[in-house]
Amino acid sequence: MTQVIIFGSSRSFGNTRKVIDDILGFSGTPLFDLNNFDISPFDYEHRNQNDGFIPLIQELIAYDTWIIATPVYWYNMSTQHKIFFDRFSDLLKIRKDLDRKLRGKKLFVIASFGDSYPKGFEDTFEQICEYLGMEYLGSSFIYSGTKHEEYLEQNKAHTDKAKLKLGIVHK
């Protein structure tokens, strides 16, 4: 199983990156930081075709499992991921050849949060996968704060869930 991390956060080396490093360690899983790509918001006239979205998708298609790594911002995915997923509309309209290649891919979400557990967070990813013919593997929510003991206790269970779903074995 080939897998890739699609990472999107306002801080490339913040709490979510620490969570990824904790879960994936030295697994060698490639990481694509959305901050390193010039991806414009969706545009109905498709004037953004020369940005970095299509070349990124062409690289990501090679991987069987996509790991979305995002902090929870206002009970949702990061802006970087929202723009990334909005651009899937281009695949449905003008790059159907790439849209078809998404079918059968797997998607797992690793989300870090700092204040409150994000209710309903997974719904968006489940629906995206259903629409595109991808298999949704679930999510692991990792608390990155220090104040809520009950969340800290849940972190090991969510970290273990991610490792199990992704076949991560540390030596």
C-alpha positions as MATLAB code, in Angstrom:
seq = 'MTQVIIFGSSRSFGNTRKVIDDILGFSGTPLFDLNNFDISPFDYEHRNQNDGFIPLIQELIAYDTWIIATPVYWYNMSTQHKIFFDRFSDLLKIRKDLDRKLRGKKLFVIASFGDSYPKGFEDTFEQICEYLGMEYLGSSFIYSGTKHEEYLEQNKAHTDKAKLKLGIVHK';
ca = [
       0.000    0.000    0.000;
       1.542    3.301   -1.051;
       0.502    6.258    1.030;
       1.089    9.980    1.080;
       0.443   12.763    3.570;
      -1.358   15.840    2.280;
      -0.624   18.372    4.974;
      -2.320   21.738    5.298;
      -1.870   24.136    8.185;
      -1.106   27.802    8.749;
       2.101   26.629   10.460;
       4.177   24.080    8.598;
       5.921   23.020   11.812;
       3.161   23.498   14.397;
       1.099   21.077   16.468;
      -0.364   19.145   13.529;
       3.119   18.458   12.159;
       4.160   17.165   15.594;
       1.134   14.845   15.567;
       2.091   13.499   12.134;
       5.653   12.900   13.277;
       4.376   11.073   16.367;
       2.082    8.791   14.392;
       4.167    8.182   11.285;
       7.622    8.548   12.798;
      10.276    7.443   10.363;
       7.922    5.479    8.112;
       9.219    7.238    5.007;
       5.729    8.330    4.002;
       6.059   11.261    1.572;
       4.579   14.547    2.781;
       3.180   17.268    0.539;
       2.773   20.549    2.441;
       0.023   22.547    0.734;
       1.817   25.749    1.794;
       4.490   24.876   -0.764;
       2.040   24.935   -3.680;
       0.419   27.890   -5.394;
      -3.207   26.723   -5.404;
      -5.841   29.341   -6.178;
      -9.460   29.118   -5.016;
     -11.983   27.514   -7.361;
     -12.982   29.731  -10.283;
     -16.003   28.982  -12.481;
     -14.182   30.398  -15.514;
     -11.146   28.177  -14.809;
      -8.701   31.094  -15.066;
      -6.464   29.377  -12.520;
      -5.336   26.476  -14.705;
      -1.672   27.474  -14.547;
      -1.370   27.211  -10.772;
      -0.023   24.235   -8.831;
      -3.244   22.236   -8.347;
      -3.275   19.972  -11.422;
       0.468   19.151  -11.206;
      -0.021   18.269   -7.519;
      -2.974   15.987   -8.289;
      -0.947   14.320  -11.044;
       1.697   13.459   -8.429;
      -0.813   12.348   -5.780;
      -2.615    9.978   -8.154;
       0.359    7.603   -7.854;
      -0.525    6.853   -4.208;
      -3.199    4.408   -3.057;
      -3.915    6.003    0.334;
      -4.136    9.717    0.991;
      -3.618   10.861    4.581;
      -5.165   14.271    5.119;
      -3.388   16.002    8.010;
      -5.098   19.153    9.207;
      -5.633   21.192   12.327;
      -9.242   21.862   13.251;
     -10.005   25.524   12.599;
     -13.453   26.699   13.645;
     -14.738   23.089   13.685;
     -13.567   22.386   10.146;
     -10.495   21.563    8.046;
      -7.789   24.152    7.401;
      -8.197   26.793    4.702;
      -5.434   25.098    2.721;
      -7.431   21.858    2.610;
     -10.717   23.626    1.887;
      -9.175   25.286   -1.183;
      -7.559   21.960   -2.180;
     -10.876   20.093   -2.017;
     -12.835   22.919   -3.673;
     -10.537   22.566   -6.653;
     -11.720   18.981   -7.135;
     -14.518   20.694   -9.068;
     -11.915   21.263  -11.808;
     -11.407   17.519  -11.989;
     -15.133   16.956  -12.391;
     -15.495   19.618  -15.088;
     -12.302   19.944  -17.123;
      -9.962   17.127  -16.054;
     -12.231   14.091  -15.956;
      -9.244   11.901  -16.797;
      -7.846   12.687  -13.334;
     -11.248   12.493  -11.638;
     -11.634    8.886  -12.762;
      -8.254    7.978  -11.269;
      -9.505    8.912   -7.786;
     -11.925    5.975   -7.739;
     -10.755    3.259   -5.399;
      -8.224    5.486   -3.604;
      -8.375    5.465    0.197;
      -8.519    8.497    2.465;
      -7.713    8.767    6.164;
      -7.797   11.980    8.203;
      -5.492   12.963   11.047;
      -6.781   16.089   12.761;
      -5.292   17.963   15.676;
      -7.435   20.162   17.861;
      -6.787   22.415   20.807;
     -10.016   23.382   22.508;
     -13.068   21.271   21.797;
     -13.708   17.967   20.103;
     -14.970   18.677   16.558;
     -18.477   17.214   16.279;
     -19.513   16.320   12.727;
     -15.996   16.931   11.379;
     -15.864   13.621    9.521;
     -19.103   14.163    7.608;
     -17.429   16.310    4.952;
     -14.714   13.745    4.247;
     -17.179   10.860    4.163;
     -19.309   12.712    1.608;
     -16.310   13.718   -0.521;
     -15.185   10.088   -0.647;
     -18.653    8.806   -1.437;
     -19.047   11.310   -4.271;
     -15.630   10.582   -5.799;
     -15.725    6.802   -5.354;
     -12.948    6.820   -2.758;
     -12.892    4.640    0.348;
     -13.072    6.581    3.598;
     -10.930    4.881    6.252;
     -11.910    7.166    9.138;
     -10.229    9.790   11.278;
      -8.025   10.124   14.294;
      -8.447   13.243   16.414;
      -5.382   14.156   18.421;
      -5.650   16.747   21.158;
      -2.698   19.137   20.999;
      -3.495   21.258   24.037;
      -2.599   20.724   27.681;
      -5.739   21.593   29.657;
      -8.195   18.742   29.122;
      -7.059   15.516   30.780;
      -9.829   13.436   29.157;
      -8.565   14.406   25.692;
      -4.974   13.666   26.604;
      -6.031   10.173   27.717;
      -7.816    9.614   24.371;
      -4.730   10.534   22.337;
      -3.113    7.109   22.666;
      -6.280    5.401   21.411;
      -6.512    7.758   18.421;
      -2.791    7.458   17.674;
      -3.041    3.656   17.806;
      -6.131    3.762   15.547;
      -4.216    5.772   12.941;
      -1.228    3.435   13.074;
      -3.468    0.390   12.712;
      -5.484    1.813    9.792;
      -2.322    2.945    8.016;
      -0.258   -0.169    8.735;
       2.409    1.796   10.588;
       4.855   -0.356   12.524;
       7.681    1.279   14.441;
      10.803   -0.752   15.115;
];
